[in-house]
Amino acid sequence: MELRNIAIIAHVDHGKTTLVDAMLRQAKALSRHDEGGERIMDSGDLERERGITILAKNTAVEWGGVKINIVDTPGHADFGGEVERALSMVDGVLLLVDAAEGPMPQTRFVLKKAIEAGLKPIVVINKVDKKDARPDEVLNETFDLMAELGASEEQLDFPYLYAVGREGTAWLGQTPKPDLTDLFETILQHIPAPQVADGPFQLRVANLDYSNFVGKIALGKVHRGTVRKNQFVTIVGEHGQRDQKVVAVFTHRGLERLEVDEVTPGDIVAIAGMEGVEIGDTIAAREAPEALPRLAVDEPTVSITVTPNTSPFAGREGKFVTSRQIRERLTKELETNVALRVIEVTPDTFELHGRGELHLSVLLETMRREGYELSVGQPSVLYKEIEGQIQEPYEYLVVDVPEAKFGPVMEALGSRKAQMVHMEQEAGRIRAEFTVPARALFGFRTMFLTLTAGEGVMSHNFHAYGPHVGSLETRTTGSAVAMEAGVAYAYSLYRLQERVNFFIEPGTEVYVGMIVGEHVRDNDLNVNVNINKKLTNVRAAGSDENIRLIPPRKFSLEEALEFLAPDELLEITPQSLRLRKRVLDPSQRKRAEAV
């Protein structure tokens, strides 16, 4: 059977997974069990809750007697490692661009990677049914972006379609069509069949999976040759070679893996029984154990420090609380998360390096749900010394805000050393592009939503390393810290709420050194939230005040990380997120500040 291998790439929320759903349905690649629901490819709990793709996934459909392998990639810049692996397996890309938003920062990132890999693009202008859609302008912007990124003449001569992915329609030209036939035909016509070298079996591992029945599963594109079940192969890795027996071989159809006797060159396949294999290793025939070039992944730019939970409430909620258990979990994560780095600073302290806050917070959220307890410090950026100068990572930031709200946003970004690159105004909104130090964006998303009353849209991705800009003030408020252990009372919270925006509600158990709220001034404030109103046996009418509390502010994990100051920690347990001071005792903190 003829083959085509494509990846679907786009900025977050431009409709990749929804379009893949429609392709699977119209090619009749789904079983009856999978027919229901939306975003079928987003199988993880976190993916469904957040509405984003986190892990790249493989599927396949048949159209006109040709098998089309499709890789659905993440749209968020923090999961760029997944995109890079996906592009190593394909021969072309479907680039989706929102007909209203146009090319965004992640569009630039994924398109640059595809162009560098020499892949042929097909552009799909999606969501053309939006009220503010401007498909022709967006098409021109996409062409300009490709030219700016150094696309070849062949890549610039791309076919393009208009689509409404949610309705499963795509068409060439100006006349809408009722289905995706034009899209499938364009893929068959413009995406080249995989180029296959002559010689014995060779495959580079681009992804890993695990099954309790067949062990470790390696996924990748067959570069040359073929392999069968029970055949012995050689794994060529960074640490030498070793022979391994193939337990089973699979190809993809819809959401299923189909076991086959033999795989064909150029196909994206899964090989079971590959114990000890790592992403980037080559699986080759024993008679010719030759390695393919390893996958190159962009370096991490953000780090956080992880330690076991040492608060007075440690061990109450989690199953895995020791540094040994945390070390084992992080080591396991390194097998599949190629963009992650783990450095053991001390036996109890681990430094995680990742592509961004979201990349690291998704790992922490996953560990939390698995029953781990840990403490995390403030995120920081990774500096580099280039030509004798200390340089820091910069982000390319795009904001889209109502005209009336642009002034405060501009002022906030100006204080964070952002430099405007481009600005355009249309229909009462302003879209501006900036380069800004990555550390300046820690905590900015919450401020941005406040400044724009929730009407602003912002996105960013890694731009380049640039000159160090010196000190930056990203937080202008202090913390309200509990000075007594016990249970919080409404009476105490009511007395303090003029000076403190609370994170807790009455009945919450607190410990000394736990952060219970945000002080409205820039200094920390020690507070006692455990005082209840003294009752007497004499009551007069109107002597009791009517206590009305402002609802507490509830943090997501990312928001809690953004709030942290250098001397604070986030306590993460399966059921709770608590902010605390590194040094819990207030007198010891005061002594440390004096020094």
Secondary structure, 3 states (H helix, E strand, C coil): CEEEEEEEEECCCCCHHHHHHHHHHHCCCCCHHHCCCCCCCCCCHHHHHHCCCCCCEEEEEEECCEEEEEEECCCCHHHHHHHHHHHCCCCEEEEEEECCCCCCHHHHHHHHHHHHCCCEEEEEEECCCCCCCCHHHHHHHHHHHHHHCCCCHHHHCCCEEEEEHHHCEEECCCCCCCCCHHHHHHHHHHCCCCCCECCCCEEECCEEEEECCCEEEEEEEEEECCCECCCEEEEEECCEEEEEECCEEEEEECCEEEEECECCCCCEEEEECCCCCCCCCEEEECCCCCCCCCCCCCCCCEEEEEEECCCCCCCCCCCECCHHHHHHHHHHHHCCCCCCEEEEEECCEEEEEECCHHHHHHHHHHHHHCCECEEECCCEECCEEECCEEEEEEEEEEEEEEHHHHHHHHHHHHHCCCEEEEEEEECCEEEEEEEEEHHHHCCHHHHHHHHCCCCCEEEEEEEEEEECCCCCCCCCCEEEEECCCEECCHHHHHHHCCCEEECCCCCCEECCCEEEEEECCCCCEEECCCCCCCCCCCCCCCCCCCCCCCCCCCCCHHHHHHHCCCCEEEEECCCCEEEEECCCCHHHHHHHHHC
